[in-house]
Amino acid sequence: MYLNNKRYYTLDSFYKEKFGGKIAKVSLNANFTCPNRDGTKGVGGCIYCSNLLSGDYAGDKNKNVVEQFNDIKKVMLHKWPTAKFIGYFQAGTNTYASVSKLKELFEVILKQKDVVGLSIATRPDAISTECLEYLKDLNKRCFLTVELGLQTIHEETAKLINRCYTLKEFTDTLNKLRENNINVVVHIINGLPYETKEMMLETAKFLSKQDINGIKIHMLHILKNTKLSEIYEKEKFHVLTKDEYIDIVVSQLELLRSDIVINRITGDPKVDDLIAPDWLIKKFIVLNDIDKELKKRNTYQGKLIEKEDKLIEKDS
C-alpha cells in the first residue's frame, strides 16, 4: 500500500513524499503547434487530437502564460490554501520553438510565487540538442518533468493515428533525458482502433522495462471535429466498455514496476465535445471501480513483476 492506501503509486502520494504537502499542476496553453500539424513531419496532427491540441483544460491561449497561471492558481488556492505549484505546459508540443522562446515562457513561470517546478509536454522528435542543454540547466534549478506522448509501441497503430515518429526515436530521446537525470512521464492510450488487450499489455510491459519515472494511462475518447470522429463514423471500430477498460488497466498495473508513478489512470474529456464512450464522463466512478477491481483480484501495481523476480531467484 502507498501513502493514500491505494494499490498503485499515485502522483499525489509522490508529491507528498517529495515536497511534504499538496502540489497542484497549473495547465497552461502557450499556443505551440506540432511537427505533425505544420507539415514538418505530417499534417492534421494525431487523429484523436482536438483543435486545442490536448489542451482542453489548459488556460486561455488568448492570455499570456502569467495571466493564465494566476487565473488558475486563484481557483486552486480556494481548494488547497497551502498548495505549491508546478507550471504544466500542456497544449501542443512545448519544446517546438527556439530556446530563446522557451526561456521567455518557462522562466517567467518559474519566477511566480510558490512555483516549485515545471512539467513540459512534448514529442520525442522535438527536443533539439540545444533544447536538451537548456532542459539540463532547468533540471538543476527546479523540479522538472518532461512528458512524452508515446500512446502505443505498435508501429501499425502509430501510423494509423498519424503519430509521425518511431519507437526508436522515442527510446533514443527517453535515454538522453534519463542520462541527464531528467524525470520522464510517458503517455499511453488504451482503446486505440483495432488494438487488442494483448497489444495494450505489451505497451505497458515494454515501458516497465524502460527507465521511466511515471506514466499517464488514458482511455481513447472520440471528440467531435477530429479525424478520429470521421473514421469512427465510417468504420464503427470497437470502443472499449468500462469493464473492458478497467480489466486492461488493472492488468497493466500488475505489469508496471512499483516505483513508476501513476500520474493519470483515466481520461477526462469535455462533455460537449464527446462522441464516445459516454461512461468516461463519470471519472470518479471509473477511479472507484478500478480500486474495487484491484481489491477484488487481491492485486496491486507490480505484482506480476514480483512473481517473475521470485521465479528468477528460485531458478538461480
Buried (B, 14 or more C-beta within 10 A) or exposed (E): EBEEEBBBBBBBBBBBEEBEEBBBBBBBBBBBBBBBBEEBBBEBBBBBBBEBBBBBBBBEBEBBBBEBBBEBBEEBBEEEEEBBBBBBBBBBBBBBBEBEEBBEBBEBBBEBEEBBBBBBBBBBBBBEEEBBEBBBEBBEEBBBBBBBBBBBBBEEBBEBBBBBBEBEBBBEBBEBBBEEEBBBBBBBBBBBBEBEBEBBBBBBBBBBEBEBBBBBBBBBBBBEEBBBBEBBEEEEBEBBEBEBBBBBBBBBBBBBBBEBBBBBBBBBBBEEBBBBBEBBBEBEEBBEBBBEBBEEBEBBBBBBBEEEEEEEEEEE
